[in-house]
């Protein structure tokens, strides 16, 4: 279980880092690099999501004795990555709007 | 004595990683001190540190932490090693960086 949590934290954490770096690149006007980082982020996020889907499936099949603080933390990281995923496209659009003026 | 500092957003998953690395350190001749801290706590822990390792979830902080850490090397832990909780490999990587091999 510890191992699964680490996998999850690792993938979604990496995604989160990429999304934040994408915003930083857009801030500097480097939109090509920004786009690349979003792509990398999405790839990691999807891998994390696959790990998470397995967990949800296991619970649906009756495995409910696996709740731990580490799992809650992993879930939190997943949501944080999800938030940054949405926000980073908004931020980049904003920077593009500002730059085009 | 070599001092290794691990850093992530809340210091939570890295705390477990510290445990894995300490277990791996037992078989090393070298004496090491390994600690996990949250990203905000760097200033009070940096004295005497030989290397700072970042978890993949705070990879974006590398430049900022490096600026604050000055001469202390700041590296991001390999994603595969982190995901598989490979404490031995991460410890070896840290020691190699300290010894200037990487």
N, CA and C atoms of all chains as a GROMACS GRO file, in nm:
protein
  609
    1UNK      N    1   0.083  -0.122   0.000
    1UNK     CA    2   0.000   0.000   0.000
    1UNK      C    3   0.087   0.127   0.000
    2UNK      N    4   0.190   0.123   0.085
    2UNK     CA    5   0.284   0.235   0.092
    2UNK      C    6   0.341   0.261  -0.048
    3UNK      N    7   0.374   0.150  -0.114
    3UNK     CA    8   0.430   0.158  -0.249
    3UNK      C    9   0.335   0.226  -0.348
    4UNK      N   10   0.206   0.190  -0.341
    4UNK     CA   11   0.107   0.249  -0.432
    4UNK      C   12   0.095   0.399  -0.406
    5UNK      N   13   0.092   0.436  -0.277
    5UNK     CA   14   0.084   0.579  -0.242
    5UNK      C   15   0.203   0.655  -0.301
    6UNK      N   16   0.321   0.595  -0.291
    6UNK     CA   17   0.440   0.662  -0.342
    6UNK      C   18   0.435   0.679  -0.493
    7UNK      N   19   0.384   0.574  -0.560
    7UNK     CA   20   0.369   0.584  -0.705
    7UNK      C   21   0.278   0.701  -0.741
    8UNK      N   22   0.168   0.708  -0.668
    8UNK     CA   23   0.069   0.814  -0.692
    8UNK      C   24   0.131   0.952  -0.667
    9UNK      N   25   0.196   0.968  -0.553
    9UNK     CA   26   0.257   1.096  -0.517
    9UNK      C   27   0.361   1.135  -0.622
   10UNK      N   28   0.436   1.037  -0.664
   10UNK     CA   29   0.543   1.058  -0.760
   10UNK      C   30   0.489   1.111  -0.894
   11UNK      N   31   0.389   1.042  -0.949
   11UNK     CA   32   0.334   1.082  -1.079
   11UNK      C   33   0.260   1.216  -1.073
   12UNK      N   34   0.168   1.227  -0.979
   12UNK     CA   35   0.090   1.352  -0.976
   12UNK      C   36   0.176   1.468  -0.929
   13UNK      N   37   0.275   1.439  -0.844
   13UNK     CA   38   0.367   1.543  -0.798
   13UNK      C   39   0.451   1.595  -0.913
   14UNK      N   40   0.494   1.503  -0.997
   14UNK     CA   41   0.572   1.541  -1.115
   14UNK      C   42   0.486   1.626  -1.209
   15UNK      N   43   0.359   1.584  -1.224
   15UNK     CA   44   0.265   1.659  -1.309
   15UNK      C   45   0.248   1.801  -1.254
   16UNK      N   46   0.229   1.810  -1.124
   16UNK     CA   47   0.210   1.939  -1.060
   16UNK      C   48   0.330   2.030  -1.085
   17UNK      N   49   0.449   1.975  -1.071
   17UNK     CA   50   0.570   2.053  -1.096
   17UNK      C   51   0.572   2.103  -1.240
   18UNK      N   52   0.536   2.016  -1.335
   18UNK     CA   53   0.536   2.057  -1.476
   18UNK      C   54   0.436   2.170  -1.501
   19UNK      N   55   0.317   2.159  -1.442
   19UNK     CA   56   0.214   2.262  -1.463
   19UNK      C   57   0.262   2.398  -1.408
   20UNK      N   58   0.325   2.394  -1.292
   20UNK     CA   59   0.374   2.520  -1.233
   20UNK      C   60   0.487   2.577  -1.319
   21UNK      N   61   0.576   2.490  -1.367
   21UNK     CA   62   0.684   2.537  -1.455
   21UNK      C   63   0.627   2.594  -1.584
   22UNK      N   64   0.515   2.535  -1.632
   22UNK     CA   65   0.451   2.585  -1.755
   22UNK      C   66   0.404   2.729  -1.735
   23UNK      N   67   0.349   2.757  -1.618
   23UNK     CA   68   0.305   2.894  -1.588
   23UNK      C   69   0.427   2.988  -1.588
   24UNK      N   70   0.535   2.943  -1.523
   24UNK     CA   71   0.656   3.026  -1.516
   24UNK      C   72   0.712   3.056  -1.654
   25UNK      N   73   0.707   2.956  -1.744
   25UNK     CA   74   0.757   2.976  -1.880
   25UNK      C   75   0.671   3.078  -1.954
   26UNK      N   76   0.539   3.066  -1.937
   26UNK     CA   77   0.448   3.160  -2.004
   26UNK      C   78   0.474   3.301  -1.954
   27UNK      N   79   0.505   3.312  -1.826
   27UNK     CA   80   0.534   3.443  -1.767
   27UNK      C   81   0.652   3.509  -1.838
   28UNK      N   82   0.750   3.423  -1.877
   28UNK     CA   83   0.868   3.474  -1.948
   28UNK      C   84   0.843   3.488  -2.097
   29UNK      N   85   0.725   3.447  -2.143
   29UNK     CA   86   0.692   3.458  -2.285
   29UNK      C   87   0.734   3.338  -2.369
   30UNK      N   88   0.784   3.233  -2.303
   30UNK     CA   89   0.827   3.114  -2.376
   30UNK      C   90   0.710   3.015  -2.386
   31UNK      N   91   0.622   3.040  -2.484
   31UNK     CA   92   0.500   2.962  -2.493
   31UNK      C   93   0.523   2.821  -2.550
   32UNK      N   94   0.628   2.807  -2.631
   32UNK     CA   95   0.657   2.674  -2.688
   32UNK      C   96   0.698   2.578  -2.575
   33UNK      N   97   0.788   2.625  -2.489
   33UNK     CA   98   0.834   2.545  -2.375
   33UNK      C   99   0.718   2.518  -2.279
   34UNK      N  100   0.635   2.619  -2.264
   34UNK     CA  101   0.520   2.608  -2.176
   34UNK      C  102   0.427   2.495  -2.223
   35UNK      N  103   0.404   2.491  -2.352
   35UNK     CA  104   0.316   2.390  -2.411
   35UNK      C  105   0.375   2.249  -2.391
   36UNK      N  106   0.508   2.241  -2.410
   36UNK     CA  107   0.578   2.113  -2.391
   36UNK      C  108   0.562   2.064  -2.247
   37UNK      N  109   0.575   2.158  -2.153
   37UNK     CA  110   0.564   2.122  -2.011
   37UNK      C  111   0.423   2.074  -1.976
   38UNK      N  112   0.322   2.138  -2.039
   38UNK     CA  113   0.185   2.094  -2.014
   38UNK      C  114   0.167   1.951  -2.065
   39UNK      N  115   0.223   1.924  -2.182
   39UNK     CA  116   0.215   1.788  -2.238
   39UNK      C  117   0.280   1.686  -2.145
   40UNK      N  118   0.400   1.720  -2.096
   40UNK     CA  119   0.469   1.631  -2.001
   40UNK      C  120   0.385   1.611  -1.875
   41UNK      N  121   0.329   1.723  -1.828
   41UNK     CA  122   0.247   1.719  -1.707
   41UNK      C  123   0.126   1.629  -1.725
   42UNK      N  124   0.061   1.642  -1.840
   42UNK     CA  125  -0.058   1.561  -1.866
   42UNK      C  126  -0.023   1.412  -1.872
   43UNK      N  127   0.093   1.382  -1.931
   43UNK     CA  128   0.135   1.241  -1.940
   43UNK      C  129   0.155   1.184  -1.799
   44UNK      N  130   0.223   1.259  -1.712
   44UNK     CA  131   0.244   1.212  -1.575
   44UNK      C  132   0.113   1.202  -1.499
   45UNK      N  133   0.029   1.303  -1.521
   45UNK     CA  134  -0.100   1.306  -1.451
   45UNK      C  135  -0.182   1.182  -1.487
   46UNK      N  136  -0.182   1.148  -1.615
   46UNK     CA  137  -0.258   1.031  -1.660
   46UNK      C  138  -0.205   0.901  -1.600
   47UNK      N  139  -0.073   0.895  -1.586
   47UNK     CA  140  -0.014   0.776  -1.523
   47UNK      C  141  -0.057   0.766  -1.377
   48UNK      N  142  -0.057   0.882  -1.310
   48UNK     CA  143  -0.102   0.885  -1.170
   48UNK      C  144  -0.249   0.846  -1.162
   49UNK      N  145  -0.325   0.893  -1.258
   49UNK     CA  146  -0.467   0.865  -1.259
   49UNK      C  147  -0.493   0.716  -1.275
   50UNK      N  148  -0.410   0.650  -1.353
   50UNK     CA  149  -0.425   0.505  -1.374
   50UNK      C  150  -0.401   0.430  -1.243
   51UNK      N  151  -0.300   0.475  -1.168
   51UNK     CA  152  -0.272   0.414  -1.037
   51UNK      C  153  -0.392   0.435  -0.945
   52UNK      N  154  -0.445   0.557  -0.949
   52UNK     CA  155  -0.557   0.591  -0.863
   52UNK      C  156  -0.682   0.509  -0.897
   53UNK      N  157  -0.704   0.490  -1.027
   53UNK     CA  158  -0.821   0.414  -1.073
   53UNK      C  159  -0.817   0.272  -1.017
   54UNK      N  160  -0.695   0.215  -1.011
   54UNK     CA  161  -0.679   0.080  -0.957
   54UNK      C  162  -0.719   0.075  -0.809
   55UNK      N  163  -0.682   0.182  -0.738
   55UNK     CA  164  -0.715   0.192  -0.596
   55UNK      C  165  -0.866   0.197  -0.575
   56UNK      N  166  -0.930   0.282  -0.656
   56UNK     CA  167  -1.075   0.299  -0.644
   56UNK      C  168  -1.144   0.166  -0.674
   57UNK      N  169  -1.091   0.099  -0.776
   57UNK     CA  170  -1.147  -0.031  -0.816
   57UNK      C  171  -1.134  -0.133  -0.702
   58UNK      N  172  -1.014  -0.133  -0.639
   58UNK     CA  173  -0.991  -0.226  -0.528
   58UNK      C  174  -1.090  -0.201  -0.415
   59UNK      N  175  -1.117  -0.073  -0.390
   59UNK     CA  176  -1.212  -0.041  -0.283
   59UNK      C  177  -1.353  -0.087  -0.320
   60UNK      N  178  -1.389  -0.068  -0.448
   60UNK     CA  179  -1.521  -0.110  -0.495
   60UNK      C  180  -1.538  -0.261  -0.480
   61UNK      N  181  -1.424  -0.331  -0.485
   61UNK     CA  182  -1.430  -0.477  -0.472
   61UNK      C  183  -1.422  -0.522  -0.326
   62UNK      N  184  -1.426  -0.428  -0.236
   62UNK     CA  185  -1.436  -0.464  -0.094
   62UNK      C  186  -1.312  -0.440  -0.011
   63UNK      N  187  -1.202  -0.394  -0.072
   63UNK     CA  188  -1.082  -0.367   0.007
   63UNK      C  189  -1.094  -0.229   0.072
   64UNK      N  190  -1.130  -0.229   0.199
   64UNK     CA  191  -1.154  -0.100   0.264
   64UNK      C  192  -1.062  -0.078   0.385
   65UNK      N  193  -0.967  -0.168   0.406
   65UNK     CA  194  -0.884  -0.158   0.526
   65UNK      C  195  -0.749  -0.091   0.497
   66UNK      N  196  -0.748  -0.003   0.397
   66UNK     CA  197  -0.620   0.052   0.356
   66UNK      C  198  -0.607   0.202   0.383
   67UNK      N  199  -0.698   0.258   0.462
   67UNK     CA  200  -0.691   0.403   0.483
   67UNK      C  201  -0.572   0.440   0.570
   68UNK      N  202  -0.493   0.534   0.521
   68UNK     CA  203  -0.379   0.581   0.600
   68UNK      C  204  -0.357   0.728   0.572
   69UNK      N  205  -0.281   0.790   0.660
   69UNK     CA  206  -0.249   0.932   0.642
   69UNK      C  207  -0.174   0.954   0.511
   70UNK      N  208  -0.088   0.857   0.479
   70UNK     CA  209  -0.010   0.868   0.355
   70UNK      C  210  -0.101   0.866   0.232
   71UNK      N  211  -0.205   0.782   0.237
   71UNK     CA  212  -0.300   0.776   0.125
   71UNK      C  213  -0.376   0.909   0.113
   72UNK      N  214  -0.414   0.965   0.227
   72UNK     CA  215  -0.484   1.094   0.225
   72UNK      C  216  -0.393   1.200   0.164
   73UNK      N  217  -0.267   1.193   0.200
   73UNK     CA  218  -0.169   1.287   0.146
   73UNK      C  219  -0.157   1.270  -0.006
   74UNK      N  220  -0.155   1.144  -0.050
   74UNK     CA  221  -0.146   1.115  -0.193
   74UNK      C  222  -0.268   1.170  -0.267
   75UNK      N  223  -0.385   1.153  -0.206
   75UNK     CA  224  -0.509   1.206  -0.263
   75UNK      C  225  -0.502   1.358  -0.274
   76UNK      N  226  -0.446   1.418  -0.170
   76UNK     CA  227  -0.432   1.563  -0.166
   76UNK      C  228  -0.341   1.611  -0.279
   77UNK      N  229  -0.233   1.537  -0.301
   77UNK     CA  230  -0.141   1.571  -0.410
   77UNK      C  231  -0.210   1.561  -0.545
   78UNK      N  232  -0.294   1.458  -0.558
   78UNK     CA  233  -0.369   1.437  -0.682
   78UNK      C  234  -0.460   1.557  -0.709
   79UNK      N  235  -0.532   1.600  -0.606
   79UNK     CA  236  -0.622   1.713  -0.624
   79UNK      C  237  -0.545   1.842  -0.653
   80UNK      N  238  -0.432   1.856  -0.587
   80UNK     CA  239  -0.349   1.974  -0.610
   80UNK      C  240  -0.302   1.979  -0.756
   81UNK      N  241  -0.262   1.862  -0.807
   81UNK     CA  242  -0.217   1.856  -0.947
   81UNK      C  243  -0.333   1.888  -1.040
   82UNK      N  244  -0.450   1.836  -1.007
   82UNK     CA  245  -0.570   1.862  -1.088
   82UNK      C  246  -0.600   2.012  -1.092
   83UNK      N  247  -0.591   2.076  -0.976
   83UNK     CA  248  -0.616   2.220  -0.967
   83UNK      C  249  -0.518   2.296  -1.055
   84UNK      N  250  -0.390   2.261  -1.041
   84UNK     CA  251  -0.289   2.331  -1.121
   84UNK      C  252  -0.306   2.305  -1.270
   85UNK      N  253  -0.356   2.186  -1.302
   85UNK     CA  254  -0.380   2.153  -1.443
   85UNK      C  255  -0.480   2.254  -1.502
   86UNK      N  256  -0.587   2.278  -1.429
   86UNK     CA  257  -0.690   2.370  -1.478
   86UNK      C  258  -0.638   2.514  -1.477
   87UNK      N  259  -0.577   2.551  -1.364
   87UNK     CA  260  -0.531   2.689  -1.349
   87UNK      C  261  -0.422   2.725  -1.448
   88UNK      N  262  -0.334   2.631  -1.479
   88UNK     CA  263  -0.220   2.666  -1.563
   88UNK      C  264  -0.265   2.705  -1.705
   89UNK      N  265  -0.368   2.639  -1.758
   89UNK     CA  266  -0.415   2.680  -1.891
   89UNK      C  267  -0.477   2.820  -1.885
   90UNK      N  268  -0.545   2.849  -1.773
   90UNK     CA  269  -0.604   2.982  -1.757
   90UNK      C  270  -0.496   3.090  -1.747
   91UNK      N  271  -0.394   3.062  -1.667
   91UNK     CA  272  -0.286   3.159  -1.648
   91UNK      C  273  -0.214   3.186  -1.781
   92UNK      N  274  -0.190   3.078  -1.855
   92UNK     CA  275  -0.117   3.093  -1.980
   92UNK      C  276  -0.199   3.175  -2.079
   93UNK      N  277  -0.329   3.149  -2.083
   93UNK     CA  278  -0.417   3.227  -2.170
   93UNK      C  279  -0.411   3.375  -2.133
   94UNK      N  280  -0.406   3.399  -2.003
   94UNK     CA  281  -0.397   3.538  -1.955
   94UNK      C  282  -0.268   3.605  -2.000
   95UNK      N  283  -0.157   3.534  -1.981
   95UNK     CA  284  -0.027   3.589  -2.022
   95UNK      C  285  -0.025   3.616  -2.173
   96UNK      N  286  -0.086   3.524  -2.248
   96UNK     CA  287  -0.089   3.543  -2.393
   96UNK      C  288  -0.169   3.668  -2.429
   97UNK      N  289  -0.278   3.688  -2.358
   97UNK     CA  290  -0.364   3.804  -2.382
   97UNK      C  291  -0.287   3.933  -2.353
   98UNK      N  292  -0.215   3.930  -2.242
   98UNK     CA  293  -0.137   4.048  -2.204
   98UNK      C  294  -0.027   4.074  -2.307
   99UNK      N  295   0.041   3.967  -2.347
   99UNK     CA  296   0.152   3.980  -2.442
   99UNK      C  297   0.106   4.028  -2.580
  100UNK      N  298  -0.017   3.993  -2.618
  100UNK     CA  299  -0.065   4.030  -2.752
  100UNK      C  300  -0.110   4.174  -2.759
  101UNK      N  301  -0.113   4.241  -2.645
  101UNK     CA  302  -0.158   4.382  -2.646
  101UNK      C  303  -0.042   4.478  -2.673
  102UNK      N  304   3.097   1.265   0.886
  102UNK     CA  305   2.949   1.273   0.887
  102UNK      C  306   2.898   1.358   0.772
  103UNK      N  307   2.812   1.298   0.691
  103UNK     CA  308   2.753   1.373   0.581
  103UNK      C  309   2.606   1.400   0.608
  104UNK      N  310   2.567   1.522   0.579
  104UNK     CA  311   2.429   1.561   0.611
  104UNK      C  312   2.347   1.578   0.483
  105UNK      N  313   2.241   1.498   0.475
  105UNK     CA  314   2.153   1.501   0.357
  105UNK      C  315   2.017   1.555   0.399
  106UNK      N  316   1.964   1.646   0.320
  106UNK     CA  317   1.836   1.706   0.350
  106UNK      C  318   1.737   1.672   0.239
  107UNK      N  319   1.623   1.616   0.275
  107UNK     CA  320   1.520   1.588   0.176
  107UNK      C  321   1.408   1.691   0.191
  108UNK      N  322   1.352   1.728   0.077
  108UNK     CA  323   1.254   1.835   0.082
  108UNK      C  324   1.134   1.802  -0.006
  109UNK      N  325   1.013   1.820   0.049
  109UNK     CA  326   0.893   1.813  -0.036
  109UNK      C  327   0.792   1.911   0.020
  110UNK      N  328   0.670   1.910  -0.033
  110UNK     CA  329   0.577   2.017   0.003
  110UNK      C  330   0.540   2.017   0.151
  111UNK      N  331   0.514   1.901   0.208
  111UNK     CA  332   0.480   1.898   0.350
  111UNK      C  333   0.581   1.818   0.432
  112UNK      N  334   0.680   1.762   0.366
  112UNK     CA  335   0.778   1.680   0.437
  112UNK      C  336   0.720   1.545   0.475
  113UNK      N  337   0.610   1.507   0.410
  113UNK     CA  338   0.541   1.386   0.452
  113UNK      C  339   0.594   1.260   0.384
  114UNK      N  340   0.584   1.254   0.252
  114UNK     CA  341   0.633   1.134   0.184
  114UNK      C  342   0.784   1.123   0.199
  115UNK      N  343   0.852   1.238   0.204
  115UNK     CA  344   0.997   1.232   0.220
  115UNK      C  345   1.036   1.177   0.358
  116UNK      N  346   0.950   1.194   0.458
  116UNK     CA  347   0.980   1.139   0.590
  116UNK      C  348   0.993   0.987   0.581
  117UNK      N  349   0.904   0.927   0.503
  117UNK     CA  350   0.910   0.781   0.485
  117UNK      C  351   1.034   0.744   0.404
  118UNK      N  352   1.067   0.829   0.306
  118UNK     CA  353   1.186   0.804   0.224
  118UNK      C  354   1.312   0.809   0.311
  119UNK      N  355   1.313   0.901   0.408
  119UNK     CA  356   1.426   0.911   0.501
  119UNK      C  357   1.447   0.779   0.573
  120UNK      N  358   1.337   0.718   0.616
  120UNK     CA  359   1.344   0.590   0.685
  120UNK      C  360   1.409   0.484   0.596
  121UNK      N  361   1.366   0.481   0.469
  121UNK     CA  362   1.421   0.384   0.373
  121UNK      C  363   1.571   0.409   0.352
  122UNK      N  364   1.608   0.537   0.344
  122UNK     CA  365   1.748   0.570   0.320
  122UNK      C  366   1.835   0.536   0.442
  123UNK      N  367   1.778   0.558   0.560
  123UNK     CA  368   1.852   0.526   0.683
  123UNK      C  369   1.876   0.375   0.692
  124UNK      N  370   1.776   0.298   0.651
  124UNK     CA  371   1.791   0.153   0.650
  124UNK      C  372   1.905   0.114   0.555
  125UNK      N  373   1.910   0.183   0.440
  125UNK     CA  374   2.014   0.154   0.342
  125UNK      C  375   2.151   0.200   0.394
  126UNK      N  376   2.150   0.307   0.474
  126UNK     CA  377   2.276   0.365   0.523
  126UNK      C  378   2.348   0.272   0.620
  127UNK      N  379   2.274   0.183   0.682
  127UNK     CA  380   2.333   0.091   0.779
  127UNK      C  381   2.446   0.009   0.716
  128UNK      N  382   2.426  -0.029   0.590
  128UNK     CA  383   2.528  -0.112   0.523
  128UNK      C  384   2.643  -0.028   0.465
  129UNK      N  385   2.632   0.106   0.476
  129UNK     CA  386   2.741   0.192   0.428
  129UNK      C  387   2.840   0.217   0.541
  130UNK      N  388   2.965   0.228   0.504
  130UNK     CA  389   3.066   0.256   0.605
  130UNK      C  390   3.054   0.400   0.655
  131UNK      N  391   3.010   0.484   0.563
  131UNK     CA  392   3.006   0.626   0.593
  131UNK      C  393   2.891   0.660   0.689
  132UNK      N  394   2.920   0.754   0.778
  132UNK     CA  395   2.814   0.797   0.868
  132UNK      C  396   2.736   0.908   0.802
  133UNK      N  397   2.605   0.892   0.798
  133UNK     CA  398   2.522   0.996   0.736
  133UNK      C  399   2.409   1.038   0.828
  134UNK      N  400   2.372   1.164   0.812
  134UNK     CA  401   2.257   1.215   0.885
  134UNK      C  402   2.156   1.257   0.779
  135UNK      N  403   2.035   1.201   0.787
  135UNK     CA  404   1.935   1.230   0.684
  135UNK      C  405   1.810   1.288   0.750
  136UNK      N  406   1.764   1.400   0.699
  136UNK     CA  407   1.643   1.462   0.754
  136UNK      C  408   1.548   1.503   0.644
  137UNK      N  409   1.419   1.508   0.678
  137UNK     CA  410   1.318   1.557   0.583
  137UNK      C  411   1.258   1.685   0.637
  138UNK      N  412   1.246   1.782   0.549
  138UNK     CA  413   1.184   1.909   0.592
  138UNK      C  414   1.081   1.955   0.488
  139UNK      N  415   0.993   2.043   0.531
  139UNK     CA  416   0.898   2.105   0.439
  139UNK      C  417   0.969   2.220   0.369
  140UNK      N  418   0.916   2.260   0.254
  140UNK     CA  419   0.987   2.360   0.173
  140UNK      C  420   1.010   2.493   0.245
  141UNK      N  421   0.927   2.525   0.340
  141UNK     CA  422   0.940   2.655   0.408
  141UNK      C  423   1.052   2.655   0.513
  142UNK      N  424   1.100   2.537   0.550
  142UNK     CA  425   1.189   2.528   0.666
  142UNK      C  426   1.338   2.523   0.631
  143UNK      N  427   1.372   2.555   0.507
  143UNK     CA  428   1.510   2.538   0.463
  143UNK      C  429   1.610   2.621   0.544
  144UNK      N  430   1.578   2.747   0.563
  144UNK     CA  431   1.672   2.840   0.625
  144UNK      C  432   1.726   2.789   0.759
  145UNK      N  433   1.637   2.735   0.840
  145UNK     CA  434   1.682   2.691   0.974
  145UNK      C  435   1.755   2.557   0.973
  146UNK      N  436   1.751   2.486   0.859
  146UNK     CA  437   1.814   2.354   0.855
  146UNK      C  438   1.939   2.346   0.768
  147UNK      N  439   1.966   2.454   0.697
  147UNK     CA  440   2.069   2.444   0.593
  147UNK      C  441   2.212   2.433   0.647
  148UNK      N  442   2.236   2.485   0.768
  148UNK     CA  443   2.373   2.484   0.821
  148UNK      C  444   2.433   2.344   0.823
  149UNK      N  445   2.548   2.329   0.762
  149UNK     CA  446   2.619   2.200   0.764
  149UNK      C  447   2.570   2.098   0.664
  150UNK      N  448   2.468   2.134   0.587
  150UNK     CA  449   2.412   2.039   0.490
  150UNK      C  450   2.506   2.018   0.372
  151UNK      N  451   2.521   1.891   0.330
  151UNK     CA  452   2.608   1.860   0.216
  151UNK      C  453   2.533   1.851   0.085
  152UNK      N  454   2.405   1.815   0.093
  152UNK     CA  455   2.323   1.808  -0.029
  152UNK      C  456   2.175   1.821   0.006
  153UNK      N  457   2.101   1.884  -0.086
  153UNK     CA  458   1.956   1.893  -0.069
  153UNK      C  459   1.892   1.815  -0.183
  154UNK      N  460   1.804   1.722  -0.147
  154UNK     CA  461   1.733   1.644  -0.249
  154UNK      C  462   1.586   1.686  -0.251
  155UNK      N  463   1.534   1.711  -0.370
  155UNK     CA  464   1.394   1.750  -0.382
  155UNK      C  465   1.310   1.632  -0.432
  156UNK      N  466   1.190   1.618  -0.377
  156UNK     CA  467   1.096   1.519  -0.429
  156UNK      C  468   1.041   1.569  -0.561
  157UNK      N  469   0.990   1.478  -0.646
  157UNK     CA  470   0.939   1.520  -0.777
  157UNK      C  471   0.827   1.624  -0.766
  158UNK      N  472   0.755   1.622  -0.654
  158UNK     CA  473   0.642   1.716  -0.639
  158UNK      C  474   0.685   1.860  -0.614
  159UNK      N  475   0.814   1.882  -0.583
  159UNK     CA  476   0.862   2.020  -0.568
  159UNK      C  477   0.978   2.048  -0.666
  160UNK      N  478   0.982   1.969  -0.772
  160UNK     CA  479   1.087   1.983  -0.874
  160UNK      C  480   1.096   2.128  -0.925
  161UNK      N  481   0.978   2.193  -0.935
  161UNK     CA  482   0.974   2.330  -0.988
  161UNK      C  483   1.047   2.431  -0.899
  162UNK      N  484   1.080   2.390  -0.776
  162UNK     CA  485   1.146   2.482  -0.683
  162UNK      C  486   1.298   2.481  -0.695
  163UNK      N  487   1.352   2.395  -0.782
  163UNK     CA  488   1.497   2.373  -0.784
  163UNK      C  489   1.579   2.503  -0.795
  164UNK      N  490   1.543   2.588  -0.889
  164UNK     CA  491   1.619   2.713  -0.907
  164UNK      C  492   1.614   2.801  -0.782
  165UNK      N  493   1.495   2.811  -0.726
  165UNK     CA  494   1.476   2.896  -0.609
  165UNK      C  495   1.555   2.842  -0.490
  166UNK      N  496   1.547   2.711  -0.468
  166UNK     CA  497   1.619   2.649  -0.356
  166UNK      C  498   1.770   2.660  -0.378
  167UNK      N  499   1.814   2.640  -0.503
  167UNK     CA  500   1.957   2.649  -0.533
  167UNK      C  501   2.009   2.790  -0.504
  168UNK      N  502   1.928   2.890  -0.536
  168UNK     CA  503   1.969   3.028  -0.508
  168UNK      C  504   1.985   3.050  -0.358
  169UNK      N  505   1.896   2.990  -0.282
  169UNK     CA  506   1.901   3.006  -0.136
  169UNK      C  507   2.014   2.921  -0.074
  170UNK      N  508   2.039   2.805  -0.137
  170UNK     CA  509   2.136   2.711  -0.080
  170UNK      C  510   2.280   2.746  -0.116
  171UNK      N  511   2.298   2.840  -0.207
  171UNK     CA  512   2.430   2.886  -0.251
  171UNK      C  513   2.519   2.771  -0.300
  172UNK      N  514   2.622   2.733  -0.221
  172UNK     CA  515   2.717   2.632  -0.269
  172UNK      C  516   2.673   2.487  -0.248
  173UNK      N  517   2.566   2.470  -0.172
  173UNK     CA  518   2.519   2.333  -0.145
  173UNK      C  519   2.445   2.281  -0.269
  174UNK      N  520   2.485   2.163  -0.320
  174UNK     CA  521   2.417   2.114  -0.440
  174UNK      C  522   2.270   2.079  -0.413
  175UNK      N  523   2.184   2.114  -0.508
  175UNK     CA  524   2.042   2.082  -0.499
  175UNK      C  525   2.006   1.992  -0.616
  176UNK      N  526   1.956   1.874  -0.589
  176UNK     CA  527   1.921   1.780  -0.696
  176UNK      C  528   1.778   1.728  -0.680
  177UNK      N  529   1.717   1.691  -0.794
  177UNK     CA  530   1.584   1.632  -0.788
  177UNK      C  531   1.598   1.480  -0.786
  178UNK      N  532   1.524   1.416  -0.698
  178UNK     CA  533   1.529   1.269  -0.689
  178UNK      C  534   1.467   1.210  -0.815
  179UNK      N  535   1.533   1.109  -0.871
  179UNK     CA  536   1.482   1.041  -0.990
  179UNK      C  537   1.341   0.989  -0.963
  180UNK      N  538   1.252   1.013  -1.062
  180UNK     CA  539   1.111   0.980  -1.043
  180UNK      C  540   1.089   0.830  -1.017
  181UNK      N  541   1.161   0.748  -1.092
  181UNK     CA  542   1.146   0.602  -1.078
  181UNK      C  543   1.192   0.558  -0.938
  182UNK      N  544   1.305   0.613  -0.893
  182UNK     CA  545   1.358   0.577  -0.762
  182UNK      C  546   1.263   0.620  -0.650
  183UNK      N  547   1.202   0.736  -0.671
  183UNK     CA  548   1.108   0.786  -0.570
  183UNK      C  549   0.983   0.699  -0.566
  184UNK      N  550   0.927   0.672  -0.685
  184UNK     CA  551   0.804   0.594  -0.696
  184UNK      C  552   0.819   0.453  -0.643
  185UNK      N  553   0.940   0.397  -0.655
  185UNK     CA  554   0.960   0.261  -0.608
  185UNK      C  555   1.024   0.259  -0.468
  186UNK      N  556   1.037   0.377  -0.409
  186UNK     CA  557   1.094   0.392  -0.274
  186UNK      C  558   1.231   0.326  -0.262
  187UNK      N  559   1.314   0.348  -0.363
  187UNK     CA  560   1.447   0.287  -0.365
  187UNK      C  561   1.547   0.369  -0.282
  188UNK      N  562   1.540   0.354  -0.152
  188UNK     CA  563   1.624   0.431  -0.060
  188UNK      C  564   1.772   0.412  -0.086
  189UNK      N  565   1.812   0.288  -0.116
  189UNK     CA  566   1.954   0.258  -0.136
  189UNK      C  567   2.010   0.336  -0.255
  190UNK      N  568   1.932   0.340  -0.364
  190UNK     CA  569   1.979   0.407  -0.484
  190UNK      C  570   1.986   0.559  -0.465
  191UNK      N  571   1.886   0.612  -0.395
  191UNK     CA  572   1.883   0.756  -0.371
  191UNK      C  573   2.000   0.796  -0.280
  192UNK      N  574   2.027   0.714  -0.179
  192UNK     CA  575   2.140   0.741  -0.089
  192UNK      C  576   2.272   0.741  -0.167
  193UNK      N  577   2.287   0.640  -0.253
  193UNK     CA  578   2.409   0.630  -0.333
  193UNK      C  579   2.425   0.752  -0.422
  194UNK      N  580   2.314   0.794  -0.483
  194UNK     CA  581   2.316   0.913  -0.569
  194UNK      C  582   2.361   1.036  -0.490
  195UNK      N  583   2.305   1.052  -0.371
  195UNK     CA  584   2.340   1.168  -0.287
  195UNK      C  585   2.489   1.166  -0.252
  196UNK      N  586   2.540   1.049  -0.213
  196UNK     CA  587   2.681   1.038  -0.175
  196UNK      C  588   2.772   1.065  -0.296
  197UNK      N  589   2.729   1.017  -0.413
  197UNK     CA  590   2.808   1.042  -0.535
  197UNK      C  591   2.816   1.191  -0.567
  198UNK      N  592   2.704   1.260  -0.550
  198UNK     CA  593   2.704   1.404  -0.577
  198UNK      C  594   2.797   1.475  -0.478
  199UNK      N  595   2.787   1.436  -0.351
  199UNK     CA  596   2.872   1.499  -0.248
  199UNK      C  597   3.020   1.476  -0.281
  200UNK      N  598   3.052   1.355  -0.325
  200UNK     CA  599   3.191   1.322  -0.357
  200UNK      C  600   3.235   1.376  -0.493
  201UNK      N  601   3.144   1.446  -0.559
  201UNK     CA  602   3.179   1.508  -0.687
  201UNK      C  603   3.181   1.411  -0.803
  202UNK      N  604   3.124   1.291  -0.784
  202UNK     CA  605   3.123   1.194  -0.893
  202UNK      C  606   3.009   1.219  -0.990
  203UNK      N  607   2.910   1.298  -0.946
  203UNK     CA  608   2.796   1.325  -1.036
  203UNK      C  609   2.764   1.472  -1.039
   0.00000   0.00000   0.00000
